């Protein structure tokens, strides 16, 4: 496990967690040490990349479950999977851009005033718009 952790840049505890979730697989030596095939390095890279774009471990597990024989994702696998995720990623990008634009105007001005800030919600007027940070929704 140490070699996989070193090569992937992922903590051994994270690799054990991924294995407990069925995302990566090892075999045990006669001394009960974990050994990971080379393909698991690519699976860990896939997991980390998918996490960086905001996918949950459940979504990553679903994607990896579509691969035959627990193999590492290929370029065509990644293309197929990322194509399915594109609408979600586009929505995330829109949200992040909106957040950047609104926070820039508010925090950038230096007022930090709750009386004049566009992100406040006096009297809970935004309750009808739903839960969460509705002013930051596109």
BALOBA-1460 file (C-alpha; in Angstrom, 3 decimals):
// residues 138
<rec num="1" residu="x" x="0.000" y="0.000" z="0.000"/>
<rec num="2" residu="x" x="2.885" y="2.335" z="0.743"/>
<rec num="3" residu="x" x="4.028" y="2.252" z="-2.880"/>
<rec num="4" residu="x" x="0.540" y="3.032" z="-4.176"/>
<rec num="5" residu="x" x="0.221" y="5.883" z="-1.697"/>
<rec num="6" residu="x" x="3.627" y="7.261" z="-2.652"/>
<rec num="7" residu="x" x="3.040" y="7.019" z="-6.399"/>
<rec num="8" residu="x" x="-0.498" y="8.421" z="-6.257"/>
<rec num="9" residu="x" x="0.124" y="11.123" z="-3.658"/>
<rec num="10" residu="x" x="-2.867" y="9.816" z="-1.700"/>
<rec num="11" residu="x" x="-2.667" y="8.967" z="2.004"/>
<rec num="12" residu="x" x="-2.697" y="5.293" z="2.920"/>
<rec num="13" residu="x" x="-5.808" y="5.929" z="5.022"/>
<rec num="14" residu="x" x="-7.608" y="7.235" z="1.915"/>
<rec num="15" residu="x" x="-6.543" y="4.181" z="-0.077"/>
<rec num="16" residu="x" x="-7.865" y="1.900" z="2.676"/>
<rec num="17" residu="x" x="-11.102" y="3.886" z="2.635"/>
<rec num="18" residu="x" x="-11.369" y="3.589" z="-1.164"/>
<rec num="19" residu="x" x="-10.818" y="-0.137" z="-0.812"/>
<rec num="20" residu="x" x="-13.505" y="-0.411" z="1.880"/>
<rec num="21" residu="x" x="-15.888" y="1.273" z="-0.584"/>
<rec num="22" residu="x" x="-14.907" y="-1.143" z="-3.367"/>
<rec num="23" residu="x" x="-13.279" y="1.569" z="-5.488"/>
<rec num="24" residu="x" x="-9.856" y="-0.096" z="-5.538"/>
<rec num="25" residu="x" x="-8.867" y="-3.703" z="-4.972"/>
<rec num="26" residu="x" x="-5.841" y="-5.439" z="-3.516"/>
<rec num="27" residu="x" x="-4.702" y="-8.946" z="-2.973"/>
<rec num="28" residu="x" x="-3.213" y="-10.169" z="0.294"/>
<rec num="29" residu="x" x="0.189" y="-11.742" z="0.692"/>
<rec num="30" residu="x" x="0.750" y="-14.745" z="2.927"/>
<rec num="31" residu="x" x="1.859" y="-12.198" z="5.550"/>
<rec num="32" residu="x" x="-1.537" y="-10.447" z="5.144"/>
<rec num="33" residu="x" x="-0.053" y="-7.358" z="3.480"/>
<rec num="34" residu="x" x="-2.010" y="-5.596" z="0.780"/>
<rec num="35" residu="x" x="-0.605" y="-5.628" z="-2.733"/>
<rec num="36" residu="x" x="-2.112" y="-3.481" z="-5.446"/>
<rec num="37" residu="x" x="-1.807" y="-4.265" z="-9.149"/>
<rec num="38" residu="x" x="-0.429" y="-1.475" z="-11.345"/>
<rec num="39" residu="x" x="-3.927" y="-0.764" z="-12.717"/>
<rec num="40" residu="x" x="-5.022" y="0.443" z="-9.273"/>
<rec num="41" residu="x" x="-2.756" y="3.476" z="-9.651"/>
<rec num="42" residu="x" x="-4.855" y="4.558" z="-12.629"/>
<rec num="43" residu="x" x="-8.077" y="3.905" z="-10.681"/>
<rec num="44" residu="x" x="-6.819" y="6.114" z="-7.839"/>
<rec num="45" residu="x" x="-5.954" y="8.836" z="-10.371"/>
<rec num="46" residu="x" x="-9.467" y="8.491" z="-11.815"/>
<rec num="47" residu="x" x="-11.011" y="8.778" z="-8.344"/>
<rec num="48" residu="x" x="-8.984" y="11.865" z="-7.458"/>
<rec num="49" residu="x" x="-9.752" y="13.548" z="-10.778"/>
<rec num="50" residu="x" x="-13.459" y="12.828" z="-10.445"/>
<rec num="51" residu="x" x="-13.431" y="14.189" z="-6.888"/>
<rec num="52" residu="x" x="-11.709" y="17.371" z="-8.055"/>
<rec num="53" residu="x" x="-14.542" y="18.062" z="-10.485"/>
<rec num="54" residu="x" x="-17.052" y="17.631" z="-7.672"/>
<rec num="55" residu="x" x="-18.302" y="14.073" z="-8.039"/>
<rec num="56" residu="x" x="-19.276" y="12.191" z="-4.908"/>
<rec num="57" residu="x" x="-17.749" y="8.834" z="-4.043"/>
<rec num="58" residu="x" x="-21.129" y="7.238" z="-4.760"/>
<rec num="59" residu="x" x="-21.082" y="8.676" z="-8.295"/>
<rec num="60" residu="x" x="-17.484" y="7.548" z="-8.742"/>
<rec num="61" residu="x" x="-18.384" y="4.048" z="-7.531"/>
<rec num="62" residu="x" x="-21.247" y="3.906" z="-10.039"/>
<rec num="63" residu="x" x="-18.881" y="4.909" z="-12.820"/>
<rec num="64" residu="x" x="-16.220" y="2.394" z="-11.845"/>
<rec num="65" residu="x" x="-18.875" y="-0.328" z="-11.609"/>
<rec num="66" residu="x" x="-19.503" y="0.091" z="-15.350"/>
<rec num="67" residu="x" x="-15.972" y="-1.087" z="-16.119"/>
<rec num="68" residu="x" x="-15.537" y="-4.787" z="-16.853"/>
<rec num="69" residu="x" x="-13.422" y="-6.946" z="-14.550"/>
<rec num="70" residu="x" x="-12.536" y="-4.112" z="-12.165"/>
<rec num="71" residu="x" x="-10.035" y="-2.761" z="-14.657"/>
<rec num="72" residu="x" x="-8.640" y="0.749" z="-14.795"/>
<rec num="73" residu="x" x="-10.515" y="3.304" z="-16.931"/>
<rec num="74" residu="x" x="-9.241" y="3.781" z="-20.472"/>
<rec num="75" residu="x" x="-9.300" y="6.983" z="-22.477"/>
<rec num="76" residu="x" x="-12.561" y="5.936" z="-24.143"/>
<rec num="77" residu="x" x="-14.061" y="5.068" z="-20.737"/>
<rec num="78" residu="x" x="-13.166" y="8.517" z="-19.439"/>
<rec num="79" residu="x" x="-14.657" y="10.110" z="-22.546"/>
<rec num="80" residu="x" x="-17.925" y="8.199" z="-22.117"/>
<rec num="81" residu="x" x="-18.174" y="8.940" z="-18.410"/>
<rec num="82" residu="x" x="-17.155" y="12.585" z="-18.669"/>
<rec num="83" residu="x" x="-19.671" y="13.139" z="-21.472"/>
<rec num="84" residu="x" x="-22.432" y="12.007" z="-19.116"/>
<rec num="85" residu="x" x="-21.131" y="14.369" z="-16.423"/>
<rec num="86" residu="x" x="-20.789" y="17.403" z="-18.708"/>
<rec num="87" residu="x" x="-24.228" y="18.963" z="-17.979"/>
<rec num="88" residu="x" x="-23.587" y="18.719" z="-14.258"/>
<rec num="89" residu="x" x="-20.122" y="20.244" z="-14.627"/>
<rec num="90" residu="x" x="-21.509" y="23.049" z="-16.807"/>
<rec num="91" residu="x" x="-24.026" y="23.837" z="-14.050"/>
<rec num="92" residu="x" x="-21.251" y="23.873" z="-11.453"/>
<rec num="93" residu="x" x="-19.265" y="26.278" z="-13.616"/>
<rec num="94" residu="x" x="-22.288" y="28.596" z="-13.895"/>
<rec num="95" residu="x" x="-22.720" y="28.554" z="-10.113"/>
<rec num="96" residu="x" x="-19.046" y="29.242" z="-9.471"/>
<rec num="97" residu="x" x="-19.010" y="32.118" z="-11.975"/>
<rec num="98" residu="x" x="-22.098" y="33.643" z="-10.371"/>
<rec num="99" residu="x" x="-20.572" y="33.281" z="-6.932"/>
<rec num="100" residu="x" x="-17.357" y="34.928" z="-8.139"/>
<rec num="101" residu="x" x="-19.259" y="37.842" z="-9.689"/>
<rec num="102" residu="x" x="-21.437" y="38.467" z="-6.655"/>
<rec num="103" residu="x" x="-18.742" y="38.043" z="-4.044"/>
<rec num="104" residu="x" x="-16.357" y="40.243" z="-5.982"/>
<rec num="105" residu="x" x="-18.867" y="43.091" z="-5.933"/>
<rec num="106" residu="x" x="-19.743" y="42.673" z="-2.267"/>
<rec num="107" residu="x" x="-16.498" y="41.830" z="-0.559"/>
<rec num="108" residu="x" x="-14.460" y="43.735" z="-3.117"/>
<rec num="109" residu="x" x="-16.089" y="47.044" z="-2.171"/>
<rec num="110" residu="x" x="-14.945" y="46.699" z="1.419"/>
<rec num="111" residu="x" x="-18.280" y="47.694" z="2.963"/>
<rec num="112" residu="x" x="-19.028" y="44.368" z="4.602"/>
<rec num="113" residu="x" x="-22.348" y="45.943" z="5.561"/>
<rec num="114" residu="x" x="-25.264" y="43.659" z="6.215"/>
<rec num="115" residu="x" x="-27.637" y="46.596" z="5.626"/>
<rec num="116" residu="x" x="-26.559" y="47.165" z="2.024"/>
<rec num="117" residu="x" x="-25.103" y="43.815" z="0.976"/>
<rec num="118" residu="x" x="-26.933" y="42.139" z="-1.920"/>
<rec num="119" residu="x" x="-26.404" y="38.745" z="-0.308"/>
<rec num="120" residu="x" x="-28.407" y="39.466" z="2.846"/>
<rec num="121" residu="x" x="-31.952" y="38.329" z="3.366"/>
<rec num="122" residu="x" x="-33.780" y="40.783" z="5.643"/>
<rec num="123" residu="x" x="-36.979" y="39.370" z="7.099"/>
<rec num="124" residu="x" x="-36.269" y="36.062" z="5.375"/>
<rec num="125" residu="x" x="-37.778" y="37.450" z="2.166"/>
<rec num="126" residu="x" x="-36.050" y="34.753" z="0.121"/>
<rec num="127" residu="x" x="-37.731" y="31.868" z="1.935"/>
<rec num="128" residu="x" x="-40.202" y="31.472" z="-0.910"/>
<rec num="129" residu="x" x="-37.287" y="30.871" z="-3.313"/>
<rec num="130" residu="x" x="-36.201" y="27.693" z="-1.508"/>
<rec num="131" residu="x" x="-33.565" y="26.523" z="0.928"/>
<rec num="132" residu="x" x="-29.885" y="27.334" z="1.038"/>
<rec num="133" residu="x" x="-28.005" y="30.264" z="-0.441"/>
<rec num="134" residu="x" x="-30.679" y="31.206" z="-2.979"/>
<rec num="135" residu="x" x="-29.030" y="34.526" z="-3.850"/>
<rec num="136" residu="x" x="-26.046" y="32.552" z="-5.128"/>
<rec num="137" residu="x" x="-28.127" y="30.308" z="-7.362"/>
<rec num="138" residu="x" x="-28.175" y="31.038" z="-11.102"/>
